Amino acid sequence: VAAATATPRTTRIVRGANMSSLAGGQPPAATGKGYRPASDVIVTDLLRQRPPRIPDYKAESEALARLAKTFAAEPSQVAQRLVDLALQLTDAHSAGLSLEEELDGQTRFRWMATAGEFSRYADGTMRRDFSPCQEVVDRDEAILMREPARVYTDIVALHAPIQEALLAPFHLDGRPVGTVWLLSHDPQRQFDSEDLRTIERLAEIAGIALTTVGLGGRLRDARDESQRKDTLLALIAHELRNPIAPIKNSVQILKAMSTDERQARLLDVIDRQASALNELVYHLTDAASVRNGKLRLRRARISVHEIVSQAIESAHAQMEARGHQLSVRLPTEPLVITGDPRRLTQILVNLLTNAAKYTPEGGTITISAMADGELLRVE
């Protein structure tokens, strides 16, 4: 019976071979799955009994934004980026993504991407009935296991013992086909309900990525790919938007309660960064709308002074970080135009952030606006 077929990166990959044969050893004589039932190691109920760690929505939103950029620029790297983020967001010791596949007449789970302590086993495989992933896919639900090697004895062949394994399924066409997983190699690191929320969110994104480009870059029909890419961008935009509103609301409450000037400045920074994340969400949704011909301008009568003020507020952090002086030149009389407030503000933010990027530290940035016949001139 084959041992765990996780293959070190330093070894030439032989698809379908097992780790023991590549290492020059012999497969174990015992079956890969022990005689104990899987229920002996499943402890999922503990996730909700343990005190959850405090969610870091800012880090999560930034991580999802990086994942979106990877999807657009390097779709073949989505699986690796996803498990890297899983490791970063949960402080697990290992993370990975396993996909069910047929190989030489056997169903196996291939480790499409790995990170952390088990990064050396990327592209290895495990026979389906010897893998903890089997239980997760068969039940189609997330599972926490404690010391899974007591049942799945092939795991013993891996170089680091697994204390806890948290696995969540992802889907293709409504059917579970793989798992995203987190591992703890130390009894002190125990997973909780916040880890469960994070891994289930990443598993949902993994399923959409598989539907869109295939994990590992197996591209589908170009038209379907474009449509599904927009679906993924819409999902990520939605997930990014969820934590932003409570962050901004909390900041406003804290501002109203605070009398400390230094604390107020720090709250302003948080507020500005949340606003920047909010703008990123609109960038993502705009990209999909442009490709689909669905971009709509919401035109209204707006004050030029107001959109300039909002743009300065959004770009303030970048200018402050480089010690820039800002000079604002606006007419004293009211200046009103017709346009889409959000997109006009976005244009000015882009101009100001570019100015902050290319202006030497300590330099001066000037923004001016004036009427030019029936047009508005901004410099």
C-alpha positions in Angstrom: 0.0 0.0 0.0 1.4 3.4 -1.0 2.7 5.8 1.6 1.9 9.5 1.6 3.0 10.7 -1.8 4.1 14.1 -0.8 7.3 14.8 -2.9 10.0 17.3 -1.7 10.6 20.1 -4.2 14.3 19.1 -4.3 13.3 15.7 -5.7 12.4 15.2 -9.4 8.6 14.9 -9.5 7.4 11.5 -10.6 3.7 11.8 -10.9 1.9 9.1 -9.1 4.9 7.9 -7.2 5.0 7.9 -3.4 7.3 9.7 -1.0 9.0 6.6 0.3 10.0 5.3 -3.1 11.5 8.7 -4.1 13.4 8.8 -0.9 14.8 5.3 -1.5 12.9 3.7 1.3 10.1 1.1 1.3 6.4 1.8 1.6 5.0 0.8 5.0 3.4 -2.6 5.3 0.3 -1.3 7.1 -2.6 0.2 5.3 -2.5 4.0 5.0 -5.7 4.4 7.0 -5.6 2.8 10.3 -8.3 0.6 11.9 -9.7 3.4 13.9 -12.7 5.3 12.6 -12.2 8.9 11.5 -14.6 10.0 14.3 -11.8 9.2 16.7 -9.8 12.3 15.6 -12.6 14.7 14.5 -13.0 17.4 17.1 -14.8 20.1 15.1 -17.0 21.1 18.0 -14.0 22.5 19.8 -13.8 25.4 17.3 -16.8 27.1 18.9 -15.8 26.3 22.4 -12.4 28.0 22.3 -12.1 31.7 22.7 -11.7 33.2 19.2 -8.8 35.4 18.3 -9.7 39.0 17.4 -10.4 39.4 13.7 -7.9 41.6 11.8 -10.2 42.9 9.0 -7.6 45.4 7.7 -5.0 42.6 7.2 -7.7 40.4 5.6 -8.8 43.1 3.2 -5.3 43.9 2.1 -4.6 40.2 1.6 -7.6 39.8 -0.6 -6.6 42.8 -2.6 -3.2 41.2 -3.2 -4.9 38.0 -4.2 -7.0 39.9 -6.7 -3.9 41.5 -8.3 -2.3 38.0 -8.6 -5.5 36.7 -10.3 -5.3 39.5 -12.8 -1.5 39.4 -13.5 -0.5 35.8 -12.8 -3.5 33.5 -12.7 -1.3 30.4 -12.6 0.0 31.6 -9.2 -3.4 32.0 -7.5 -3.3 28.7 -5.7 0.1 29.4 -4.2 -0.8 33.0 -3.3 -4.0 31.7 -1.6 -2.2 29.3 0.7 0.5 31.9 1.4 -2.3 34.2 2.6 -3.9 31.4 4.6 -0.7 31.0 6.5 -0.3 34.7 7.0 -3.9 35.3 8.2 -4.1 32.4 10.6 -0.5 32.0 11.9 -0.8 28.2 11.2 2.4 26.3 10.8 1.5 24.8 7.4 -1.1 25.5 4.8 -2.1 23.9 1.5 -4.6 23.3 -1.2 -5.4 19.7 -2.3 -7.4 18.8 -5.5 -9.0 15.5 -6.2 -7.8 13.9 -9.5 -7.6 10.5 -11.3 -4.2 9.1 -11.7 -3.2 5.6 -13.0 -6.7 4.3 -12.2 -6.6 5.7 -8.6 -8.2 8.7 -7.1 -5.7 10.9 -5.3 -5.5 14.3 -3.7 -2.7 16.4 -5.3 -1.2 19.1 -3.1 -1.5 21.9 -5.7 0.2 24.4 -3.4 1.7 24.3 0.0 3.3 26.9 2.4 5.1 26.9 5.7 6.6 23.8 7.3 5.1 21.5 4.6 6.1 23.7 1.6 8.6 21.0 0.5 5.7 18.7 -0.4 4.1 20.8 -3.2 2.7 18.7 -6.1 2.8 15.5 -4.0 -0.2 13.2 -3.8 -2.0 11.0 -1.4 -4.4 8.2 -2.2 -7.9 9.3 -1.6 -8.9 6.7 1.0 -5.7 7.4 3.0 -6.1 11.1 3.2 -8.0 13.3 5.7 -9.3 15.3 2.7 -11.5 12.3 1.9 -13.6 12.8 5.0 -14.0 16.5 4.3 -15.1 16.0 0.6 -17.4 13.2 1.5 -19.2 15.2 4.2 -18.9 18.4 2.3 -18.2 20.4 5.4 -15.2 21.9 7.3 -13.6 19.5 9.8 -11.1 19.9 12.6 -8.9 16.9 13.4 -6.6 16.3 16.4 -3.6 14.1 15.8 -4.9 12.7 12.5 -2.0 10.3 12.2 -3.9 8.1 14.7 -6.3 7.2 11.8 -4.4 8.2 8.7 -1.2 6.4 9.4 0.6 7.5 6.1 0.9 10.9 7.7 3.6 9.5 10.0 5.9 9.4 7.0 5.9 13.2 6.8 8.8 15.0 8.5 6.8 17.0 11.1 4.0 15.7 13.3 0.5 17.2 12.9 -1.2 18.2 16.1 -4.3 19.7 14.5 -5.6 19.9 11.0 -8.4 22.3 9.9 -9.8 21.6 6.5 -12.6 23.2 4.4 -14.0 21.9 1.0 -14.1 23.9 -2.2 -16.4 23.2 -5.1 -16.5 22.9 -8.9 -20.0 23.0 -10.5 -21.6 22.5 -7.1 -19.5 19.4 -6.2 -16.8 19.3 -3.6 -13.5 18.5 -5.3 -10.8 19.5 -2.9 -9.8 21.2 0.3 -7.9 24.2 1.7 -6.2 23.2 4.9 -4.3 24.5 7.9 -1.9 22.5 10.1 -0.6 23.0 13.6 2.7 21.2 14.5 2.7 22.4 18.1 0.1 21.5 20.8 0.1 25.2 21.9 -1.4 26.3 18.5 -5.0 25.5 18.5 -7.5 26.6 15.9 -10.7 28.5 16.7 -13.9 29.8 15.0 -12.0 32.8 13.5 -9.6 30.4 11.8 -12.7 28.5 10.5 -14.2 31.7 9.1 -11.0 32.6 7.4 -10.4 29.1 5.8 -14.0 28.9 4.6 -13.7 32.2 2.9 -10.5 31.2 1.2 -12.0 27.9 0.2 -14.9 29.8 -1.5 -12.4 31.8 -3.5 -10.4 28.6 -4.4 -13.6 27.1 -5.9 -14.2 30.2 -8.0 -10.5 30.3 -9.1 -10.7 26.6 -10.1 -13.9 27.3 -12.1 -12.2 30.3 -13.8 -8.6 29.4 -14.7 -8.1 26.0 -13.2 -5.6 25.7 -10.3 -2.1 25.5 -11.8 -3.0 27.5 -14.9 -5.2 25.0 -16.8 -7.2 27.7 -18.7 -10.6 27.1 -20.1 -12.5 28.7 -23.0 -11.4 32.4 -23.2 -14.9 33.8 -23.2 -16.0 31.7 -20.1 -12.7 32.6 -18.5 -13.3 36.3 -18.8 -16.8 36.0 -17.4 -15.7 33.9 -14.5 -12.8 36.2 -13.8 -15.3 39.0 -13.4 -17.3 36.7 -11.0 -14.2 36.2 -8.9 -13.4 40.0 -8.9 -17.0 40.7 -7.8 -16.7 38.1 -5.0 -13.4 39.6 -3.7 -14.9 43.1 -4.0 -17.8 42.0 -1.9 -15.6 40.4 0.7 -13.4 43.5 0.9 -16.5 45.7 1.3 -17.9 43.7 4.2 -15.4 44.8 6.9 -15.0 48.4 5.7 -18.3 49.8 7.0 -17.9 48.5 10.6 -14.3 49.8 10.7 -15.4 53.3 9.6 -18.4 53.3 12.0 -16.2 52.2 14.9 -13.7 54.9 14.1 -16.4 57.6 14.1 -17.7 56.3 17.5 -14.1 56.4 18.9 -13.6 59.9 17.6 -16.7 61.1 19.3 -15.5 59.6 22.6 -11.8 60.6 22.4 -10.4 63.8 23.9 -6.8 62.8 23.3 -5.2 64.7 20.3 -2.7 61.9 19.5 -5.4 59.3 19.5 -7.5 61.4 17.3 -4.7 61.6 14.7 -4.3 57.8 14.8 -8.0 57.4 14.3 -7.8 59.7 11.3 -5.1 57.5 9.8 -7.4 54.4 10.2 -10.3 56.3 8.7 -8.2 57.4 5.7 -6.9 53.8 5.1 -10.4 52.4 5.3 -11.5 54.9 2.7 -8.5 53.9 0.5 -9.6 50.3 0.7 -13.1 51.4 -0.2 -11.8 53.0 -3.3 -10.0 49.8 -4.2 -13.3 48.0 -4.1 -14.7 50.4 -6.6 -11.7 49.9 -8.8 -12.3 46.2 -8.9 -16.0 46.5 -9.6 -15.3 49.2 -12.3 -12.9 46.9 -14.0 -15.5 44.2 -14.4 -18.2 46.8 -15.5 -15.9 48.3 -18.2 -15.3 44.8 -19.7 -19.0 44.0 -19.7 -20.0 47.4 -21.1 -22.0 48.1 -17.9 -20.2 51.1 -16.5 -22.7 53.8 -15.5 -22.0 57.4 -14.7 -24.2 58.8 -12.0 -24.2 62.5 -12.9 -25.2 65.2 -10.5 -24.6 68.9 -9.8 -21.5 68.9 -7.5 -19.2 71.5 -5.9 -15.7 71.5 -7.2 -14.5 72.5 -3.7 -16.1 69.4 -2.3 -14.5 66.9 -4.6 -11.1 68.5 -4.3 -11.4 68.3 -0.5 -12.4 64.6 -0.6 -9.5 63.8 -3.0 -7.0 65.6 -0.7 -8.4 63.6 2.3 -7.9 60.3 0.5 -4.4 61.1 -0.7 -3.3 62.9 2.5 -1.5 59.8 4.0 0.8 59.4 1.0 1.8 63.1 1.0 2.2 63.2 4.7 4.5 60.1 4.7 6.9 61.9 2.3 6.8 65.2 4.1 5.1 67.1 1.2 3.6 70.5 1.4 0.3 70.9 -0.3 -0.8 74.2 -1.9 -4.5 74.4 -2.9 -5.7 77.2 -5.2 -9.4 77.4 -5.7 -11.6 80.3 -6.7 -13.3 82.1 -3.9 -16.7 82.0 -5.6 -18.7 78.7 -5.7 -17.8 76.5 -8.7 -20.4 73.9 -9.6 -20.2 71.3 -12.4 -22.2 68.3 -13.6 -20.5 65.0 -13.4 -20.1 61.7 -11.4 -18.9 62.7 -8.0 -17.2 59.4 -7.2 -15.3 59.1 -10.4 -14.3 62.7 -10.5 -12.9 62.4 -7.0 -11.2 59.1 -8.1 -9.4 61.0 -11.0 -8.2 63.7 -8.6 -7.0 61.1 -6.1 -5.0 59.3 -8.8 -3.4 62.6 -9.8 -2.5 63.5 -6.2 -1.1 60.0 -5.4 1.0 60.1 -8.6 2.3 63.5 -7.6 3.1 62.2 -4.1 4.9 59.2 -5.7 7.1 61.3 -8.0 7.7 64.5 -6.1 10.9 64.4 -4.0 10.5 64.1 -0.2 9.8 67.5 1.4 8.6 69.0 -2.0 5.5 71.0 -2.7 2.4 69.7 -4.5 0.0 72.3 -5.9 -3.6 71.6 -7.0 -5.6 74.3 -8.6 -9.1 74.5 -10.3 -10.6 77.2 -12.4 -13.4 77.7 -14.9 -12.3 77.7 -18.5 -15.3 78.8 -20.5 -17.9 76.0 -20.1 -15.2 73.6 -18.9 -13.4 73.0 -15.6 -9.6 73.1 -15.7 -7.7 71.2 -12.9 -4.0 71.2 -12.6 
